[in-house]
Amino acid sequence: MREVAVIGIGCTPFGEKWGSSFRDLFVQAGTLALEDAGISGEEIGAMYVGNMSAGRFIEQEHIGALIADYSGLATAHIPSTRVEAACASGGLAFRQAVIAVASGIEDIVVAAGVEKMTDVGTGASVDALAGAADREWEGFVGATFPGLYAMIAHDYMHKYPLTREELAMVAVKNHYNGARNPIAQFSQEITVETVLSSPLVADPLRLFDCSPITDGAAAVVLAPLDRAREYTDTPVRVLASAQASDTISLHDRRDLSTLDATVVAGKRAFQMAGLTPADIDLVEVHDCFTIAEILAIEDLGFCRKGEAGRLTREGMTALDGDLPVNTSGGLKACGHPVGATGIKQVWEVVQQLRGEAGKRQVDGAEVGMTHNVGGTGATVAVHILGV
Amino acid sequence: MSSVARFWRKIPQRYNLVGTRCENCGRYYYPPRTLCPQCRRAGRIREHRFSGKGTVVTYTVIRTASEQFEQMTPYVLAIVQLDEGPRLTAQLVCRPEEARIGMRVRPVFRRISADGESGAIHYGTKFAPDTE
């Protein structure tokens, strides 16, 4: 198996981009990534595009070919493949690209993610997102995505000493980081009071516990490590790529407050990289809701079950803490264009490892991790990157 | 949920809590499964009608819903563990402040949703507090 490196990254600003189309967003991110890698389109061997639900959001399918076409590459006949795993679509697209390069079948591969969510109204997007869970046995009875995570939060708070304030601190911390990220959807800092006075969405989760509806795209370029220096002075190595599945329905899980797919994917990733949680300098976790970040920190092995709330309050996960979590602002403040999120996480970690993260730079970052969840935990992709 | 057949073929399961039991390992499944995840091809799946008595494992109060459920907010959504073991997601027929983890519940037949003004009306099982 060949070692793989990231040689270029690109990301659009995230937000409600009413003036941009799905195609515009993708071309913008893809062009940035190619320019960053200093390559031309003809050098690309394959493309993998993470996208959850273009069929529902913009009534367009056949996304792989569409992306290749609007990137100006239709006549180059590059294999272009759409990858779908709900909100983990981007993480899985990255993993497919890593596998393609590692196998030796392809050399230069683009992994991208894109979602255009604001072309439909809130009710329609809530319904589309509910398709990440079991439509027949969860969505049918009125389960929404925030509702499912709210049931996780109630279960967790029943079992462990997590306070409502500690949960709010996850959002406060991520908005602080997002305010230092030029592409973030939300650039304002908030307080615990902001979270606790926001409207209830699904008890106990309030509006500021939830990631927003977002348009955006991100792209990265991969190459074999032994060729990476032909393109860049700052290649970032892919040290591990892991993926795990679990039941699609939340009600069928062994433990509602543990995402077993995260536990398994995390262990596989650490094993592949030959590292432990203590070796990780920063991590981008899937905080679609504040409770999700609490679960992720524990399920990835950064602390014991039940401790993440207290450690968040004590500052462990802050930019200057022992383990900065979601330096990009996370899904919460950076925004969550569902298919693009997994690639944006890689974009953020690569910037941090190159020392190019500006006001949110983690001093001396050498090893970073990404954690991307589909549905309520039915798919998880974990990657470890290092310099 | 526009196709009538898509709902119609699940009527026994949704109206009467009909699930399955694997006669090889004795496990009960609801929602029903046609392949036992425990025994896989060695399993022997039979229909089983659940009594519907159960306990609330966790719950939430949905305040922002999809278009189909917008008119019903706020409503209580829960994961219920049936006494035979399996868990399912369902609405609770109670006031938001009544819901609590550990609450005993019994099944009730209710309207779940409708496909717009002229589409199919979907019925199914909700759960009410069981005071017995």
Interface residues (C-beta under 8 A of the other chain):
Chain A: T122 G123 A124 V126 D127 A130 E136 W137 E138 G139 F140 V141 G142 A143 T144 P146 G147 A150 M151 I152 A153 H154 D155 H158 P199 L200 V201 A202 D203 P204 L205 S249 L250 H251 D252 L256
Chain B: M1 K10 P31 V57 T58 Y59 T60 V61 I62 R63 T64 A65 S66 E67 Q68 F69 E70 M72 Y75 L77 A78 I79 R87 L88 T89 A90 Q91 P96 I101 I112 S113 H122 G124 K126
